[in-house]
């Protein structure tokens, strides 16, 4: 495996978590526009993506393979918790 192949492999592994965090942050900002007026979308997306990526890596370590449904459920829960904490918990 070349370095480029390894980079593409790691990027493809992390992409679902990063996209989930970004989409969830934008939707959260749109749904709760007034309560989250002072919180930037980038802050929400950063926290949500980091939490989803952490859950993805933990799921890989616990199950031993990528793509387990339990991992994706954990990503959603971690993303929601991070959005709640970044949006309303840290003021």
C-alpha positions as CSV (number, residue, x, y, z in Angstrom):
1,X,0.0,0.0,0.0
2,X,1.4,3.3,-1.0
3,X,1.3,6.5,1.1
4,X,-1.5,7.9,-1.2
5,X,-3.5,4.7,-0.7
6,X,-3.2,4.9,3.0
7,X,-4.2,8.6,3.0
8,X,-7.3,7.8,0.9
9,X,-8.1,4.9,3.2
10,X,-7.9,7.1,6.4
11,X,-9.9,9.9,4.7
12,X,-12.6,7.5,3.6
13,X,-12.8,6.2,7.2
14,X,-13.1,9.6,8.8
15,X,-15.4,11.1,6.1
16,X,-18.8,9.9,7.6
17,X,-18.0,11.4,11.0
18,X,-16.9,14.7,9.5
19,X,-19.9,14.9,7.2
20,X,-22.3,13.9,10.0
21,X,-20.9,16.6,12.3
22,X,-21.1,19.3,9.6
23,X,-24.7,18.4,8.5
24,X,-25.9,18.1,12.0
25,X,-24.5,21.4,13.0
26,X,-26.1,23.2,10.1
27,X,-29.5,21.6,10.8
28,X,-29.2,22.3,14.5
29,X,-28.4,26.0,13.7
30,X,-31.4,26.2,11.3
31,X,-33.8,24.5,13.7
32,X,-32.8,26.6,16.8
33,X,-31.8,29.8,15.2
34,X,-32.7,32.2,18.0
35,X,-31.4,30.2,21.0
36,X,-28.1,29.5,19.2
37,X,-27.7,33.0,17.7
38,X,-24.5,33.6,19.6
39,X,-22.9,30.1,18.7
40,X,-21.1,29.8,15.4
41,X,-21.8,27.0,13.0
42,X,-18.0,26.2,12.9
43,X,-17.9,25.7,16.6
44,X,-20.9,23.4,16.5
45,X,-19.5,21.5,13.6
46,X,-16.1,21.1,15.2
47,X,-17.4,19.7,18.4
48,X,-19.9,17.4,16.6
49,X,-17.4,16.1,14.2
50,X,-14.8,15.5,16.9
51,X,-17.3,13.6,19.0
52,X,-18.5,11.5,16.0
53,X,-14.9,10.7,15.0
54,X,-14.1,9.7,18.5
55,X,-17.1,7.3,18.5
56,X,-16.1,6.0,15.1
57,X,-12.6,5.1,16.3
58,X,-13.9,3.6,19.6
59,X,-16.3,1.5,17.6
60,X,-13.5,0.3,15.4
61,X,-11.4,-0.6,18.4
62,X,-14.3,-2.4,20.2
63,X,-15.8,-4.3,17.3
64,X,-12.6,-4.9,15.3
65,X,-14.0,-3.8,12.0
66,X,-15.4,-0.7,10.3
67,X,-19.1,-0.3,9.5
68,X,-20.8,-1.8,12.5
69,X,-24.3,-0.5,13.1
70,X,-23.5,-0.1,16.8
71,X,-20.7,2.3,15.8
72,X,-23.1,4.4,13.7
73,X,-25.6,4.6,16.5
74,X,-22.8,5.7,18.8
75,X,-21.7,8.3,16.3
76,X,-25.2,9.8,16.3
77,X,-25.5,9.8,20.1
78,X,-22.1,11.3,20.5
79,X,-22.8,14.0,17.8
80,X,-26.1,14.9,19.5
81,X,-24.5,15.1,22.9
82,X,-21.7,17.3,21.6
83,X,-24.1,19.6,19.9
84,X,-26.1,20.0,23.1
85,X,-23.0,20.6,25.1
86,X,-21.4,23.1,22.6
87,X,-24.7,24.9,21.9
88,X,-26.3,25.1,25.3
89,X,-24.0,23.6,27.9
90,X,-21.0,25.9,27.7
91,X,-22.2,29.4,28.3
